[in-house]
Amino acid sequence: MNDLLATLSIALPLVLAAWSLVATIRNRPPDRSHLVGLAVVELVVLALAVTALAAWAGGERPADAGTFTGYLLTLVCLPPLAGVLARMEPTRWGSVIVTVVCLVIPVVVVRLQQTWQVPGV
Amino acid sequence: MSEPAPRPVDRAGARPTAPEHATPPGDRGGDRATQRLGRRTNSGPGRALVAVYILFAIAASARATVQIATRFDKAPVAYLLSALAAVIYIVATVGLARGDAVGRRTAVICCSVEFAGVLGVGALSLLRPALFPDDTVWSDFGGGYGYVPLVLPVLGLLWLRRTRSGVADAGGGSRVRAAGPR
């Protein structure tokens, strides 16, 4: 997998999580900056997914194909999920949602890397 | 927001004690059930709770699907428990997200079963590890998921209790009786 994209898909959500935590503490709903941030995160994880699938098609194989696919599908769904729920909840709790989902994304990326790299199950 | 009187007597008598006493969901599923009975479970902090439940519904169902599809023979009990956990998370999510009386009752049951499941499976996985050749969501009290599975049903039940009818936004204390299960 592309190391730069993987690093970005860990780092950017963490930054966004911190940013929406600020909004939570200030008792603010998520604003445009958070939604744009989610969109950027989505683009990055989509790019990661595309490069991973391209590498797969090119002969490399994830160690555990089923699990890898599951994590990949989950990953690309997370930012839109956060965005939709955050828009439904224009209170500080919307910011909590963005924070929580943005903390989960790096975990999923790390697990994704593990299922790609570790041989065997 | 028009708000017809929510029949406090009816609600107070029916809910805490006997879920089986409830009328069939079909008859009451309309306007009355979706009217404001206390606070809705699906807004404010509840929406954040729903978000976390969605995450766990996805995590548990993805995990169970992969496990059962690719290596069911390895640890059938553990994988069936994963599937059960997935179903419970999904139903609890829907219950909380509906925010009406039926959803509330569903969520109370699911959160209770979930809590019992985390404690039971967690204890068994430590005491009799041979039963679980592979982990479930609830193994080691949800340790593989940062112990969130252990905390989540408690948060769910506390939230359901706080949002019961008769308990205003001012918070707990006005009701003495606890929410039955757990």
Interface residues (C-beta under 8 A of the other chain):
Chain A: G66 T67 G70 Y71 L73 T74 C77 L81 A82 L85 M88 E89 T91 W93 G94 V96 I97 V100 V101 V104 V121
Chain B: S43 G44 P45 R47 A48 V50 A51 V52 I54 L55 I58 A59 A62 R63 T65 V66 A69 T70 R71
